[in-house]
Amino acid sequence: MTSSSKRWLYALWLVAIAGFAVLHALNLRADFPNHSPWMADWAKYTDEGWYGNGAIRAHLSGRWFWPGDFNPAVAVPVWQILEWILFFFTGVTVQAARGLAVSFFFVNLLLSYLLLRGRGPRWMALLALTFMVTSPFLYCFSRLAILEPLLTALTLAALNIAVRIHRLRRPMLASAAVGLLFTLMLLTKTTAIFFLPGLVWGLVLPLWPNIKYAIRCTLTAAGAFILTFGAWMAWIARNGMLTDFRYYFFVNKYAKPPEIYWPLSSFWWSFHGGLWMDHVLFPLAGVVAVAALLTWLSPWISAAGSGMRGTEWGRNLLMDPVFGASLWIIAGCVFFMTIQNHPQPRYFAVAAVFCFFIVAQGAGELVVPTHLISDPRLPWHPSRQVCWAVLAPITLAMAVNGAWTLNFAAHPEYTFVNAARQLALYMDAHPNGKRLLLSISGDELTLINNVPSICDDFGTQELVPKLADYQPGWFATWNDIDPGTLEDLHGLYSLEQVAAFRALDHPERNMLVLFKLHPLAHGQFRDPSVENLQVPLAGDKIEIPIE
């Protein structure tokens, strides 16, 4: 192929990548695609609001911190600060928040290319970008205003610096920058701690020939992290926010099964959850990693012939800092979900990018050595058949994923956001006490319709005293009422079901139900130890199940 033909081919490839990338920025108000394999993920009806609620409240009420309610900005402030700045220009809208997330997806494409371009041929870096822009999984989650797009960007930025430190003029300054970026990662999402082995691998491996130099750079990065993260902890301690900081970790702790072998079953579900990323590329990434390890360690291959041995491609991959860091990051993601025993698709949004790196680098290393092998008598080498065995499923995966993503982009739906708007219109048309909504999805609804809200499930204050302090006039729930929540509400209120709106695709959340909260006469308080408050009472109008 002539150089002119290659240039045209690359130009067309870049146009295709750009076209798919632009799809992520269209119809930002649209719902998370309905009836997808990730329909049960909580992020689409809670996380956008939860992890932006400080910035949202600051603009709507003038206060970042609402005592007793869920205040995650104390533990993960970076995303909220960025949203707070953005809302000065756009106002509080879900489109603006999602647009910020998509902008980081674009940044991730650039950082991914910069990271991979120095590790192999140009087509290998473009292949990874193609995986990213055609992935229906990333299409769905990169369009939500959640923490993962920013966390991915910070991780890629840190790795871009780490793998180049040995070539930089001021390595200590660059090491400090890596430490600062890790602080930002941890203050974006605390699960970043499980990505630390990958970051250390990317930093230390290129410096390993000079062990003293590697130690100095690592200690410099660690020192920068300790100083910056310590400064944040000192600030929240001084401002009396440690209770909310500790609560953030308490509320993210899930019950474990009683069986002693539960980590094995949890690991299986967490590892199996990798198929959420891709049914072809995730298994293929595993095959590439295992094959690289086996071919490197196999004495049968190592003892064979002269020239470029088959084992070289495995060693080249495993000793590449980006490939190794990608393995560590994916392993860290699976390990986190194993000990949490709570796998959710969105947790793989960062790992998916590095899964695609592994496949792209494996393909790049597999194809190039085919032309470099000097001894055809070697017992194993990457032959054309092996290349096609990898490239064929890759091509199929990109075609299927691209069609799937195009279908999502071509058929936006607005059921949930319209339900949120209708809920706000109903509240304004039928005033009832304070214009404050109580709901587990309240922060998400506030992001969409700007109705102020508090959470009925999370917060450092128990619900009954929180109700007494905040005195909401409204309550919204999904499909049914939790008996415990009803008991707490009945202590101070009677409930009147007034409206229901068709919302999400999940069978347990396809209806958003709105209640008026009517305070009991004369400030009366019902005592749950005296009467059963978990059933409908006189004065209630409840038509949905209590379960």
Secondary structure, DSSP 4 states (H G I P E B T S, - for coil): --HHHHHHHHHHHHHHHHHHHHHTTS-TTSPSPTT-TTTT-GGGTTHHHHTTHHHHHHHHTS-S--TTS--GGGT--HHHHHHHHHHHHH-S-HHHHHHHHHHHHHHHHHHHHHHHHTTS-HHHHHHHHHHHHH-HHHHHHHTSSSSHHHHHHHHHHHHHHHTTGGGSS-HHHHHHHHHHHHHHHHTT-GGGGGGHHHHHHHHHGGGTTSHHHHHHHHHHHHHHHHHHHHHHHHHHHHTT-HHHHHHHHHHT-----SSTTHHHHHHHHHHHGGGGT-TTHHHHHHHHHHHHHHHHH-HHHHTS-SSS-THHHHHHHHT-HHHHHHHHHHHHHHHHHHHHT---GGGHHHHHHHHHHHHHHHHHHHHHHHTT---TTSS----HHHHHHHHHHHHHHHHHHHHHHHHHHHS---HHHHHHHHHHHHHHHS--SSS-EE-TTHHHHHHHH---EE-SS-SSS-HHHHHHHH--SEEEEESSB-HHHHHHHHTTEEEEEEEEEE--SSTTSSEEEEEEEEEPGGG----TTTS--SS--TT-B--S-B-
